[in-house]
């Protein structure tokens, strides 16, 4: 279990998170909703090691990992994507999966089913955004993460692309992985049957939610 306890975070003296408690169980699907500036991405950044809270703790299977760097959390099975896709424009996408040909072959069913197999030898600027979003997720899934955080993955997607992306998540996020999606578009949350938690002014609006 990944637990965030009593998180507080300030930016320039302004409270962004103010005593947030939430926990994530493997196999669950969680949606974090809320308006701009309510602390959604801040919460995700803390959970994945890209920010450190002023107060509070991050507990993974009983161990305090509050001050672990992002790379160490990644090795422990806590993965993420970003609001803007992150690829090296000078490398073909296959090279940016950062894994062996053996693992790629073992997961060909996922690459084919997701419709990305024909793009693996293309450069990022040659590939549509919805495909790049899928490849970001697959890059994480190849490491069999225990927790996968997606930061506004539907940004820039048309409604048809959003529906397809939701089906992709339903098909390939297995029962051992906790999926946490920061998202404004409720249709994606509904598509993946996510339990929705709303952040408002740095707090979970219904109090402290344990899921």
N, C-alpha and C positions, 0 to 999 in steps of 0.2 A: 504493500500500500504506500502511496505517496501522499503525505500530509503537509498542508501549509497551515501553520498555526500562528494566530495573532499578528499577521503581517501588517507592518506600517511602512510607508514609503513617502518621502518628501522630495519635491523638486523646487529649488529656490524658496524654501520655507513653506510651500503650499502642499497640503496633505493630498496625496493621490490615492493611497490605500490607507485605511484607518481601522486596523484590527480585523482583518479578514481571516476566517477559518474555513477551510474546505479540504476534503480528501478525495482521492481518486483511486478507485479499485480497478484492477486489471479486468478487462472485458467490458467495462462500462463505456457509454458514449455520453459526453457532457458538452453542452453548448453554453458558452459565456456570451451573454448579450448585454446591451446597454449603449447609451449614446457616446458621442465623442468625448474624450477626457474623463471617462468614468473609471479608468484604471484597468481595463481589460488586457491590453497589451503589456502594461506594467506587470500585472499578475503573471502573465505568460512568461515574460522575460525573467522574473524572479524564479519561477518554477523550473526554468531550463538553464539557470546559471549565468544569464547575461546581465543581471542586476542583483545587488545585495540589499536586503531590507534594512531599514534603520532599527526595526524591532521585529521580533517574531522568529520562527524557525521553519526549516524545511526538513522533514523526516521521511526517510526512505527505508521501509521495512525495519523500523525501530532505530535506525542510525541517523544522527544529526548530520546533514550534508549542506547546511546553510551557506557555508563559505566555499563550497566546491566550485571550480571553474566549469564553464560550459562543456569543454572537451571531456572532462572527467564524468560529468553527468551523462553525456552521450554514450560513453563506454559502459555506463551502468544501465543503459536501456532507456534513457530519457531523450527523445529526439524531437525536432521541431522543423517547421517551415516558416518563411517570413512573408510579410505583406507584399514585398516585391521579390520576384523570383531572383535567385542568386546562382548564376552560371558564369563560367569563364568563356567569353566569346571566341577565344582562340582554340578551344578544344571541342571535338565532337561530343555528343551527349553520352555515348557509350563510355568514353573515358571519364566522364564526370559522375558515373555511378559509383566510382571508387571501390570496385570490388573485382573479384576474379571472374574469368570466363566460365569457370565451373559453376559458380553461384548464379551467374546470368543464365546459363543453360538449365539449371535446376528450377529457375523461375520463369521459363519461357511461356508457360501457360498464362501467367499474370501479364507479362509484357504483350503477348498477343491479344489476350482478352481486353486489355486496357486500350488497345489500338495504337501502341507506341512503337511497335517493333520496326516499322518502316522509317522511323525517325532517328534511330540510334546512331546512324552515321552522318547525321546532319549537324550543323552548327546551330547554336541557340537562336541566332537572328533569322534562321530559315524555318523556324518551327512556330506554329500558332500558340498563343498564350495558354489555352486550356490543356494542350499537350504538355507544355512545360510544367504546369501545375501538377499534372499527374506524375511526371517524371520526378519532381521533387519528392512527392509522397513515396513513390516506389524506391527512390534512393534511400529513404529512411527504412522502408519496410524490408529491404534486403538484409538489413542487420537484425531483423526480428526484434523490434523495440518492445519494451513493456508499456511505455507511455509515449504517445505521439500527440504533439500540440501543433495545430494548424492556425496560423494568424491571418484571418480574413482571406481564406483561399479563393473565395468567389469574386474577388476584386477584378473588374474588367471583363467578367464573363456575361454573355447573353443568357437569356432564360433557358434555351435549349442546351447550352453548354453546362449550365448549372445543374440541370436535371441529370445529364450524363455523368457529371463529376460525382454527384450524390450516389448514383448507381455504382460507380466505380468504388467509392468508399465502402458501400454496403457489401460489395462482392469480395473485397480484398483485405479489409481490416479484420483480422481473425479474433477469436474469442479470448486470446491471451493478451491482447493489446487494449489498453485504455486509450480511447480517442477523445481529445479535448479540442473543440473548435471555437475560436473567437470569431464571431460573425455577426453582421448586421442583418443579413437576409434570412428571415425566418424559414423560407421555403427549403433552404438547405438543411436547417436544423430538423425540420419535419421529415425530410427525405431520409435522413439517417436515423430517425427515431431517437434523437438526443434528449436527455433530460436537461432542461434549460435553467440556468442560474443567471439572474440579472444583477449586474453591478450598477449602483447609482451613487454618485458622489463618494466613490471610494469604498462603498460598503455593499455587501449582499443585502438586497432590499428586504428580504424576508427573515433577516437575522443570519446567524451562522448556520450554514448548510453543510451537512456531512452526507456524502453520496456514496 
